Amino acid sequence: MDKYIRNIYKGVYTVLVGMRITIRQFFEPNVTHQYPYEHDFEKKQNVREIPKGYRGQLYNRIEDCIGCKKCEMICPVDCITITGTKLPKGEQLWDSMNVVHLKDGREIIGIIEGDDKKIMSEDSMTITNITTRLGPQEVVDRVEASEDESRTQTVAVDEVSRVVTRNPVVFYLDQFDIDMSLCMYCGLCTEVCPTQCLVMKDSLEGIEYSSFDRTDLIFEFDKQEMYDKGEDADNTEAAD
């Protein structure tokens, strides 16, 4: 009988304890954020800064893409689709930009003055037409030097870890699509990219690209307007 009464007491007591916690939380401020409609939580100090090198959304700096298809071939889930048209033999559109990796972890994207294949034998290097890693860049910059001093920088070779040399662009890219709904964020495609134009965003933008429609997760990076094909497009050979 005593055990029966103790069980009843224990059952009622635990229910009251649980309800006490529930009732107390009922009057506390809401902690649930209606994402993706509310983003105020991003401004709080307890949100950690996204570390450099985070594997976020894939981004292609299309002006530096040479259409080699290495990223498409190595992708284990086939989320990258590339089609292109090759220029006649001996012709090219422009050269990709250099990517200078410094020993302190920074990257400088631009065009090295002089022979970029022999630059490491010099004391210093001057990089012009500097652009950002993810931002827009103009193809005209490869031909016309920028007069903006902030887009020119000279660094000592001792500070440089390695240099990605320029490569000729010999393809019109008719399609460069990435389906981020399939991506498994392995990063293999960025590792094999010879011009390092394909990167994964390590910013908040690289995380927050959710959508209610899966077709919105297919990102198109081709820019037909930058080629200015004209009548020469009819004489080009189809890519394999």
Disulfide bonds with the S-S distance in Angstrom:
none
